Amino acid sequence: MTAIAESSNDHPYLWRSECQKFRIIRCKDDLQCIVQAFQSPKWRNLSYHSEWQSISMRWSALNVPVSQPTVTTSTLPQDERDIVSAIMGL
């Protein structure tokens, strides 16, 4: 089985900004979160964090949720992603 590259649009994410230009993913080893920005043609890593609080402090302008989402929303159907986004205020 081949893993999906972290720079791929198909990589599962924990959170994505309203403007769709920023997202947060877990690394392949599930050790840290990675804040990424989309720069065509792929996602680029901006910063690495072992604790969610450091993301919300450093990237407060992005309105990152205070608590880490427990589900990667990218694997849900679009209508369910919309519901989750509305509930979480994303």
C-alpha positions in Angstrom: 0.0 0.0 0.0 1.3 3.4 -0.9 0.9 6.3 1.5 -0.5 9.6 0.1 2.2 12.3 0.1 1.8 15.1 2.6 2.0 17.6 -0.2 -1.0 16.0 -2.0 -4.4 17.5 -2.2 -5.8 14.0 -1.3 -3.9 13.8 2.0 -6.4 13.8 5.0 -6.4 17.0 7.0 -7.6 17.8 10.5 -8.6 21.4 9.7 -8.8 23.7 6.6 -9.2 27.4 6.6 -12.3 29.1 5.2 -10.2 30.5 2.3 -9.0 26.9 1.6 -5.4 28.1 1.4 -4.2 26.7 4.7 -4.7 23.3 6.4 -3.3 21.2 9.3 -2.4 17.6 8.8 -0.8 14.9 11.0 2.6 13.6 9.9 2.8 10.1 8.5 4.2 8.8 11.8 1.4 10.5 13.8 3.9 12.4 15.9 3.2 16.0 15.1 0.8 18.4 13.3 2.0 20.3 10.2 0.6 23.6 9.2 0.6 23.9 5.4 -0.2 26.5 2.7 -1.3 25.7 -0.8 1.2 27.0 -3.4 0.4 25.6 -6.7 0.8 22.8 -7.6 1.1 21.4 -4.1 0.8 22.0 -0.3 3.9 23.4 1.3 4.9 22.9 5.0 5.0 26.1 7.1 5.5 24.9 10.6 5.6 21.7 12.7 3.9 21.3 16.1 3.9 18.6 18.7 1.1 20.3 20.6 -2.1 21.8 19.2 -2.0 24.9 21.5 1.2 26.1 19.8 -0.6 26.1 16.5 -3.5 28.2 17.8 -1.0 30.6 19.4 1.3 31.0 16.4 -1.5 31.0 13.7 -4.2 32.8 15.6 -5.0 35.0 12.5 -6.3 31.8 10.8 -8.9 31.3 13.5 -7.6 27.7 14.2 -9.9 25.8 16.6 -8.7 26.0 20.2 -8.9 22.2 20.5 -7.6 19.7 18.1 -10.3 18.0 15.9 -10.5 14.3 16.5 -11.6 13.4 13.0 -10.0 14.1 9.7 -12.8 15.8 7.8 -11.3 15.3 4.4 -12.5 11.7 4.4 -16.1 12.6 4.9 -18.6 13.3 2.1 -18.9 17.0 1.2 -22.3 17.4 2.8 -21.0 15.9 6.1 -17.9 18.2 5.9 -20.2 21.2 5.6 -22.1 20.1 8.7 -18.9 19.5 10.7 -17.6 22.9 9.6 -20.8 24.7 10.6 -20.7 23.0 14.0 -17.1 23.7 14.7 -17.2 27.2 13.2 -14.6 26.5 10.6 
